[in-house]
Amino acid sequence: METPQLPISETEGRPSLGLGYFMVLVRRLPGTPAGEVTGIVERLGTGEKRPFRSSGELAQVVAEWSSAQDRSG
């Protein structure tokens, strides 16, 4: 499978689509329904870490960080 090519910003040499890299530690707590997760997400390159208590909260954190990157970048 071929990796899609992303447009690169000519001035900064980085993806211009507001992309970010994240590392996610996911835990599933015993006794919780299937699909329920909790954990910590780290925004790579910044060291920012935030806990999350659901997949929806994880998506919200990533969306907030991506939106902030778009405004600053």
C-alpha positions in Angstrom: 0.0 0.0 0.0 1.4 3.4 -1.0 1.5 6.3 1.5 -0.4 9.3 0.3 1.7 12.4 -0.4 0.8 15.6 1.5 1.4 19.1 0.3 4.4 20.7 2.0 4.5 24.4 2.9 7.3 26.0 0.8 8.2 28.4 3.6 8.4 26.0 6.6 8.9 22.6 5.1 6.1 21.0 7.0 2.6 19.7 6.1 0.3 22.6 5.4 -2.9 20.8 6.3 -2.8 21.6 10.0 -1.5 18.1 10.8 0.0 17.2 14.1 1.6 14.2 15.6 0.3 12.6 18.8 1.2 9.7 21.1 -1.7 8.2 22.9 -1.7 5.8 25.9 -5.0 4.0 25.9 -6.4 2.1 28.8 -9.5 0.0 29.1 -10.8 -0.2 32.6 -12.1 -3.5 33.9 -15.8 -3.7 34.1 -16.4 -0.9 31.5 -18.5 -1.4 28.4 -16.6 -2.5 25.2 -15.2 0.6 23.4 -14.9 2.7 26.5 -11.4 4.0 26.9 -9.4 6.4 29.1 -5.8 7.5 28.9 -3.3 10.3 28.1 -2.6 12.0 24.8 0.7 13.9 24.2 1.2 16.4 21.4 4.6 15.5 20.1 7.1 18.4 19.6 5.5 20.4 22.4 5.5 18.1 25.4 1.9 19.0 26.1 -0.1 16.1 27.7 -3.8 15.9 28.6 -5.8 13.1 30.1 -9.0 11.9 28.5 -11.9 9.8 29.9 -13.6 8.8 26.7 -12.9 8.4 23.0 -15.1 11.5 22.4 -12.9 13.5 24.8 -9.8 12.3 23.0 -11.2 13.5 19.7 -12.0 16.9 21.3 -8.5 17.4 22.6 -6.9 16.5 19.3 -9.4 18.8 17.5 -8.6 21.7 19.9 -4.8 21.3 19.4 -5.2 21.1 15.7 -7.4 24.2 15.6 -4.8 26.1 17.8 -2.0 25.0 15.4 -4.0 26.3 12.4 -4.5 29.7 14.0 -0.8 30.0 15.0 0.7 28.5 12.0 
